[in-house]
């Protein structure tokens, strides 16, 4: 398994409100023993951090981090993000405790890579993690997560709580009230965004409401892109002065592989023609269907062209049917999940790495492709539009536009020297702007701001409640992103 933030099998389908749970049960498909790039190594107890407050420099923080996934539970990109951020914060001298859910075979508590990790085991009466019971499962999980977090506070004190997404909202706000310390929340994506602005079912509207709630209750909100700042601010009425844009990070060295691995990947997938690659969750909003729609034209212009679609997810069968309908069976490979060095090797072997997303809050996979050295062709949507500058670090095209995608990919395939120049610029960009040490530093600045401004935030929130009570956030009808001018 590789530290890839986009390839997962659990995902909401925007049109059918379907939650695929083939990998979500703890212990069934988690990071394996060979996944050393993601799974934290256990250190001895003699190497544990000093107790909070013992000679700690004043600029460091004691952070209580909450996440529904963390190695070895890796459902998607969030777990990898929290892991890398926590390790980077610890390396910078901060004291980090991560409270997360348990996975079969993992210790309930350990110190790994300088981070204290507490895992909350499921209660004896378990709720299935499935579409129909997702909200019930989340509430049950928050009960056990809260108890585990309170155990952490018995042996340490904290300066700030950092919550990741809506699935830990109830625990985060309970701890905020109990400990009386600031709450920082990272909103990695929104329910409205995942569904292209629609909230088709009661579950979707409830999730949207929880996102609204935790955003409003947080001293500061972190988002990964300027686009997400606008989305969170508009959808949840969060003032821009309380939102910090901190991009996701990438570790470039993990995406560099031996030349022999690249040669092997090319022999496996490329044949004699150019190779176009996609990697990510196979769900509607990733836009793979538009890449497939453009392949017949691309193959006319570039004989022998092949494509490899790496990943898994609930949309896979529909994509396989589309491959068959278009007569692309001999030109498209769908190998599923690629672990170890296989994914970066395929990226590095590609003549074009395509990211045709319809909705992409950030676009981590584009950074990973760039770190691997692949020429990029990405949809100009969400955070992707902020990462790739067309003609400078890659080529861009409008989302849901197979013809535009075709032209962007063609531009890279028809001028290999230019494509190599763009790829080199993109790799330098990743190294200079998206290292985890810099991301951790910016996150720590958000903590400092939340702590410094906590009294004013508490007073403002109390004044609003005295004037207006605890009003429930209204969920408007229709397409929320269109109404907000974001589409």
PyMOL commands that set and color helices and strands:
alter all, ss='L'
color gray80, all
select helices_A, chain A and resi 45-47+77-91+131-153+166-179+191-194+202-217+226-236+240-242+252-255+259-269+284-286+288-301+316-325+342-349+364-372+384-387+402-414+416-433+436-452+454-468+480-483
alter helices_A, ss='H'
color red, helices_A
select strands_A, chain A and resi 12-13+18-19+62-66+95-101+109-112+115-120+160-164+182-186+220-223+243-245+275-279+306-310+332-336+352-355+376-379+395-397
alter strands_A, ss='S'
color yellow, strands_A
deselect
rebuild
show_as cartoon
